């Protein structure tokens, strides 16, 4: 287990440097929590990403009030502190949008996506240890993109210029392949359609014969998620034969 954790941490550290080395023409702000929140992210990897999980959940990229603040995928502040019992030093991005400061564990904003995801898992599994003993949660891309407007509106990586998006995808695909090879999950679950497509491509590249499916993305920007998300996702996972 320690060998796997060490390999996971080393590969993720290399991934952080690879994404930082990409030159973007994007004129807004780019945060990389794998840089300024590395201490907590490493703790998360070592404590909560284990070998041969039943399900490997993949998100798209960090939210401004989740992983951007805590360094944890879908890192809603209360879930990270009170449920996962993680803490540590959080630094600052090199350029910070005035309306989107990184406050770390002092943040008072809740990330809706993370709150929905972790609330469901707490309801079903109870403790974080019980959930993570048979599940893993990672993100495809570690970067947060925000425009330069007054509110720092979130920009999804798909909106980047094609050449830059392709370069980022190559780096993220390589990392995803290596992590899936390393942890050897029994099934792959995309949190949203985008993540499912990246997992389907990963499974083809690695010639994996395991289930690949998706759940409804919990973002409040997704109208279907704003009414009974827990119930709908539970039904999706049951229909896929992944939850009893």
URMO-V331261 format. One record per pair of residues at least 24 apart in sequence whose ideal C-beta (glycine too) atoms are under 7 Angstrom apart, sorted by the first residue. I is the first residue (numbers start at 1). J is the second residue. Records with the same first field share a line. If there is no record, write none. Layout:
BEGIN
I = J  J
END
This chain:
BEGIN
1 = 51
4 = 51  182
5 = 45  46
7 = 182
8 = 45  49  179  182
9 = 42  45  46
11 = 175  178  179
12 = 45
15 = 175
16 = 142
18 = 171
19 = 142  143  171
22 = 167  168  171
24 = 160  164
25 = 161  164
26 = 145  160
27 = 148
28 = 145  146  147  148  155
29 = 95  97  146  148  152
30 = 143  144  145
31 = 68  93  102  143  144
32 = 93  142  143
33 = 62  67  68  71  142
34 = 142
36 = 90  91  92  93  102
37 = 70  71  90
38 = 71
39 = 88  89
40 = 70  71  72  86  88  90
41 = 71  72
43 = 86  88
44 = 71  72  86
48 = 84  132
49 = 136  183
50 = 132  133  136
51 = 183  184
52 = 184  186
53 = 134  135  136  183  185
54 = 134  135  186  187
55 = 135  185  187  189  242
56 = 136  180  183  185  188  189
57 = 135  136  137  189  191
58 = 138  140  190  191  195  198  199
59 = 139  140  191  195
60 = 139  140  141  192  194  195
61 = 139  140  141  142  143  144  157
62 = 139  142  144
63 = 111  113  114
64 = 100  144  146  154
65 = 107  109  110  111
66 = 111  113  114
67 = 139
68 = 102  144
69 = 102  103  104  107
70 = 105
73 = 137  138  139
74 = 113  114  117  118  137
75 = 114
76 = 110  111  114  115  118
77 = 105  107  110
78 = 110
79 = 114  115  118
81 = 105
83 = 118  122  128
84 = 128
97 = 146  152
99 = 150  151  152
100 = 146  152
112 = 218  220
113 = 218  219
116 = 218  229
117 = 218
120 = 230  233
136 = 183  185
138 = 179
140 = 172  176  195  198
141 = 168  172
173 = 201  202
176 = 202
177 = 202  205  206
180 = 206
181 = 206
186 = 210
187 = 211  242
188 = 212
189 = 213  214  215
190 = 214
191 = 215  217
192 = 217
211 = 240  242
213 = 240
END
